[in-house]
Amino acid sequence: MNISVVIPLLNEEESLKELHDWIVSVMQSNSFSYELLFIDDGSTDDSWNVIESLVTSNPYVKGIRFFKNFGKSQALHAGFAKAQGDVVITMDADLQDSPDEIPELFDMITNQNYDLVSGWKKKRFDSIITKNLPSKLFNWAARRTSKVKLHDFNCGLKAFKNTVVKHIDVYGEMHRYIPVLAKNAGFIKIGEKVVTHQARKYGETKFGMNRFVNGFLDLITISFISRFGKRPMHLFGSLGVIMFLIGFGFAGYLGIDKLFINTSGRLITERPQFYIALATMIIGAQLFIAGFLGELILRSKRQGQRYHIREEINIS
């Protein structure tokens, strides 16, 4: 099979039929063998009924339905687990991503040997204040932190080699950082393609300004995990040792000063250096313990089920 198209969705009943027809037209005109995987992330509208009707009319359509809204990352994770195509394409269900980009993305993966190609919505039809400017700031911070040179980390239109999606773990809200996850997993040939951004045709966006706050917090998380996720003691232990040595140095200075230099001066407990020494040694010990506990948790952790599938249709 040439292509698996993975489409996470939430309450997109109006756009699904049109998106399906558009994708099928692209696939047929390019003679691609394909499958369409719709992952219903707990929709409360008629989205699942639309998917069932699409499965009835098209044997290449498959559906996965969650019990409730678990988030886009979990929907992508479920789709990646089932994808069978040599190239996996992800796109949003709101018609803002153009299926006409699929042939070029497929070519970049198969003929130019990219591991991952991310779309870049260079010209956007979103609000400048609420989306464009925060998005530019977010992408700048992501580039500086991750060292992955992409302009648009959050673009839903991406293409992957099948082996990439089988070796990355998309969890929490880390769908924004799939290129970073891929890089950390050893897939370093990451490309970018300018793609067409369509104005939203139906409904309203499911994401507000809080996604950028969450995005920055996730950026800090993934930056930490990529550097110290397998060795937390290296960070916390090092900081703890430094803090403890600072405190020990102050304590040594106070002791020598009181015993040999200024024996008739103030009591040690009346000097601010005493409290600096005490606080830094306590903080140092706590950091060291945090690193030790992190190592214990890392060695004993078990991955729990992050989402629950209500039903599957046409999934083999």
Summary of the structure (lengths in Angstrom):
residues: 316
radius of gyration: 25.8
end to end distance: 14.2
largest distance: 94.7
contacts: 1008
relative contact order: 0.13
helix: 53%
strand: 14%
